């Protein structure tokens, strides 16, 4: 806002002198935010693989609407900069799988907003729960914002195999996500008959995996009916995770300061020579009461 003009008296005449200061508008601040984050995005992806048009076709054939990480981060930070987000006033939080491949999306956003608060565990479920969310909210900068990126992940090989991925330094093409696939096998054993529902969720030594299996169990028929179970699996996981995240945010929303952005979807991990991807399924801006002020998902798809 324009500052009120101040009056000064000269020593000789005492005639009021009006000094007009240059206004710093919110539009100027927003423009600077956008410029700053765009420069940061360029730095973050300076050494990343170039987009591969042929591989992109494989990704889109399996996961329509997926964005490579570079495009995703660029759009997210541009949109949030218009709301006042900057590298100095935003806390990044994530709920992604423990797998080291899931760190790529974190690292890409870390390059903009700094280190993240980790809310996630196996398969990407927000195992930090209400207590973890409360601790995270207390770390949001004063008069600042928060961005939470969350969701399951799935591998995709260069030749289009879903549920597998090439890992750097490992000759074997590996499962991804291993936790999700183990849970899927557990559910398949029950829905196809023969296996019994267990109480392994009560075993602390593998508590998270037991929880993943129980949380995906309601999607058993959906997975059985799917044309490609490995493609459907991360979407089923996302629905359970989104439900939990929504409950956690609702209970802890009073800890939110200027605003909270939720970016939920399916993370697609690829080999070392291609960019990772993300299927955005939710992108909203909320106030401290947990009310959605702006549904921004369509802006990511433009």
Steps between C-alpha positions, in 0.01 A plus 500: 500500500612860436662656806358819653698805392718642777549874558828664592571863604796693357719693744444829318135516410337213683295444184362144492683286247319195362721199419329228295651155536481245223227248560580129517185327378400140557516456123870591507561248778311228313695571181825470689388173660421350159833617359694363797341155493536470125872559535516240775315245285756546223779436748331191646458331163822623338659153510183292461431283194332677211133420434465192279206520259497126428506408867233760572267312266557183705425690821181654360379167366506359853442813709309765303554852625837431661747789510875459509652637819644805330163608362326413826736698723500795259122522498457442874750765605363750246145453627600517866722806444187687393358421845807636674711183538875549484811305591523681832141478625397146404550173683497196273355181647471165324327167550677271255634145516822412683652377169800709398342550157222699666758753615531640148176698524602621845840609369341689212276697736782529759693698243229765516373499857778334700499182706170325555316369805434129444149376580511178299594135531460180298309545173462872578241473779513793749611289796613811692130554561346778706803537726739533207273753329483707816878502530535591133248787527700648788799526264319710237666844486316777685240647265607231251365217289528124464500267200431130555579261214368149553403176333617151406760420237533249220787399274505516122782354289628655179315232302169560679476237775292640786605397851866454406785751482868522409710615796843658468780253573267197513478267204176341616182679390329537836143516634360844576318548733601182688277577799199566278557180302529294817176653624338431162601134522353481852168645380498276191543195719191599695278611211591195291438271796730288712684760707376623836491855631778525757572718801854585392415868528547444874860386459721800567799364306304528174222732608504725194475215250213350695324835490555538124342158444193578710456845350497365146273205580177692418627534141530124447221465243610812317848356460367159395285660230775728370632454147851563631532440873836676524359816340192497722692428820649848560163665434337274760779581746456869432131491592580350840788744554294800395228402746753479784675822403168685489413383851843592635488847343146563627597417858822703490387789281515758779879468486500628143613861474445698178402197297558136406530354151434128456652332195388139479545243228698206368877524475651311204862400547702428188853399410813715549487641147143635502309754704262377767130579463202582720127460437335791686167397651455778755640852525316731737571805717352501850473745788567436869146372548560227247266654243597476134534851362625406156497176300806540279510156336378625162790749491748210502330346199506809281 
